[in-house]
């Protein structure tokens, strides 16, 4: 975990712990770093950086600050305006950009924002480059054999330019449409755009593929992003799908890199369900090569039992789609993701893409000639209880012999009918205790057993 950048960018409350000055400095460094790297390799052309943003009021402030820093350092900034994170990743990869920047705090409330960095291959930025950005922010940058208290400004014709690149966003929309192998005619589809990045993209794609598309939460005003809307507040879509007789509904988050689904009966279809549905679809067509679906340790126990029954292999990574993608890349896996709806189809994208995910679910639905509620047959979602315990020292609590003994005791009690997971939060002073079992009472009893030990050992912070 970096000093400023976590697993999903530099995130914080706008003008509190993420300021316009931070954004300007990030732009200054990236513009200089990529232009200077090219110059040292014998290429005098300016660096090219593509930028997108979500619908938060502060996104405009951060966009202008980033652009000011980039062009002051000699880079050219290409503006996609309001768009999705996966569109930035797609264009960074196919249009030969040196890097991409997405301004978004994903599913967080409107007063938060973030800066996500994407490399020229459309992947989340490598840790080494992130460290250099952070060193520059802290005034202790050492690079190219020198120490830099400040990086040089560009002068005269070396100053960068700003390019309106809305055409790039339109090409991304065209790319998504091109992936539709079936017509969506006669399908009534509901979309919840979370008043975020998908608001002016998702409906265009579904309309082009022939769906009867109904949309909610597609009127952003700068402060309503994710507000009782989208994948983190899916109850609104559940009600809408049932009331309007839709075949299926899809809910995106603020930057549309995740997607959850609702079936025709109003039941939630999680990211784990989507992994199961599409893996079975691939398996049937002999396309699941290798026979491995990449999950995180937080995927539901029922998913693994369902995979075992279906003869589908799986891998488990740390929490975070970044780690899922890294494993997929190393092992040539085609599908992976998280319960939260970050689903990666490596043949088509280098990051989670909510709209792409909804298209792939539609493909499996139409090919099956079944109802959406029937596609999850064979997967029983296990009840889950998760409790976060605020502690003084995460490592001390996690490694306490008495706590470990309680975890082992619970694991033995559950046997093959459930599981226990105790892990440290990556961003907060929390120990997360999670149990899955065949009934909720057992889950709660086991969680309480471990939490009681954490507290009795004096690790918990008293509220």
Buried (B, 14 or more C-beta within 10 A) or exposed (E): EEEBBBBBBBBBBBBEEBBBEBBBBBBBBBBBBBBBBBBEEEEEEBBBBBBBBBBBBBBBBBBBBBBBBBBBBBBBBBBBBBBBBBBBBBBBBEBEBBBBBBBBBBBBBBBBBBBBBBBBEBBBBEEEBBBBBBBBBEEEBEBEEEEBEEBBEBEEEEBBEBEEBEEBBBBBBEBBBEBBEBEBEEBBBBBBBBBBBBBBBBBBBBBBBBBBBBBBBBEBEEBBBBBEBBBBBBEBBBBBBBEEEBBBBBBBBBBBBBBBBBBBEBBBBBBBBBBBBBBBBBBEEEEBEEBBBBBBEBBBBBBBBBBEEBEBBBBBBBBBBBBBBBBBBEEEBBBBBBBBBBBBBBEBBBBBBBBBBBBBBBBBBBEBEEEBBEBBEBBEBBBBBEBBBBBEEBEEBBEBEEBBEBBEBBBEBBEEBBBBBBBBBEEEBBBBBBBBBBEBEBBBBBBBBBBEBBBEBEBBEEE
